[in-house]
Amino acid sequence: MSVSTAASAPAICSPLPVLGRDVTVPLVTGGETTYAALDYAASAPALQRVWDDVAAYAPYYGSVHRGAGYLSQLSTDLFENARRTVAEFLDCRADDQLIFTRSTTDSLNLLAAALPADCQVFVFETEHHASLLPWQDAEVTYLDAPRTPQQAVANLERALADRAPHGPALVCVTGASNVTGELWPVRELAAAAHAHGARIVLDAAQLAPHHPVSVQDLDVDWIAFSGHKLYAPFGSGVLAGRADWLRAAEPYLAGGGASRKVSRRADGGVDVEWHDSAARHEAGSPNVIGAYSIASACKALTEAGFDTLVAREEYLIEKVRAGLAEVPEVRILSLFGDDAPRVGVLSFVVDGWNSSHFAAALSAEYGIGVRDGLFCAHPLVRTLLGSDPQTQGECGAPEAAPGEKSLNAIRVSFGAGTPDEHVERFVTAVRELVSDGAKWNYRTEDGRCVPAV
């Protein structure tokens, strides 16, 4: 999963059309500007193609799986075809199950609920909270942050070698960091897990929107991701992978759709026969539009061609990195080093600036949306910053004096729908804020830095 840096703009470099590309926002300094959405790592804007597909289906909306009417049958076909489309996008094995969920977080909590008894879980402290926290009911080993991909593999191998030799084990790892954007050695980690009798689940929330992901090529046992990071609307996600643990587990939710047969017992109780297909963990009326939107996004990305999308994103990454390198006060955060391959996600700190203040000024004075804070990856960001988790910066005052440790970070992230102008405006804004300071006064409101009225 190596990535080369593009030296110049690729031959085909037009961004994919997304919703909101023409939205204008007011500036505190007067006037309006087109909004520069540079927070893709949190939620990417929906592709126009996805929105159009959903709108075309909407008049035909009907109940799923149990309706006799034409619209119900149409919706059922749409839902199950979406399952096949996403499985093909992920290059799943023939006997894998693909379950539609609400999000990556939901997917990994579902898998956590399906763990066999006495399962040991191994997870790096560098994970996003969605993949760091669901394993609380298992025996969890948290691995320290590695400083190279090779160290990540070695740390995992060491931990697995020390585990109980015959019990079930699961490794959870991200494909691309939501903080640094760096790509993790997924294939090598999967090989290490399997060599020690463990299984592995890939959190692909940040990887799937940027790079092709093959379950078979990476040899992972499960994969999880969210629709809202894959250019689809909110409220849908996927867990795909091996069926045996999922079939053996109690349904994630109890209810209609998950049950094949329900009958009363003589003692007044209820006997339930559960499905052993994906329906076992999809109780209730499914989110058909969510599933269809994910499938539509998978088709759109495949048709656009990941080679072209990756080349263009590498070009934008280099634009941002080169621009930030010209500002000595800016430090980009990294685990694996400046040359590590990454997706379009970069976090940084600015000497003498409160991160919330800086992000607020980018928004209010330049119409640029980024994110600041710890990015739901608190242990990782604190490791990168060396900051005290008990200390909070105050808006309007420097978070840390030049040379001192910062307490939070700023994250800029982009993808297939990002125009060149957005990253160029961002780089210019960073340079101007550092050299000239903010043009407006800011205050703290509910813990956030906002423009003072």
Secondary structure, DSSP 8 states (H G I E B T S, - for coil): ------SS--SS-----BTTTT-EEE-TTSSEEE-EE-BTTT----BHHHHHHHHHHGGG----SS--SHHHHHHHHHHHHHHHHHHHHTT--TT-EEEEESSHHHHHHHHHHT--TT-EEEEETTS-HHHHSTTTTSEEEEE---SSHHHHHHHHHHHHHTS-SSS-EEEEEESB-TTT-BB--HHHHHHHHHHTT-EEEEE-TTTTTTS---HHHHT-SEEEEEGGGTTS-SS-EEEEE-SHHHHHS--SS-STTTEEEEEE-TTS-EEEEE-SSGGGG--SS--HHHHHHHHHHHHHHHHH-HHHHHHHHHHHHHHHHHHHHT-TTEEE--SS-TTS-B-SEEEEEETT--HHHHHHHHHHHH-EE-EEE-TT-HHHHHHHHT--TT----TTS-SS-TTS--S-EEEEE--TT--HHHHHHHHHHHHHHHHH--SS-EEEETTEEEE--
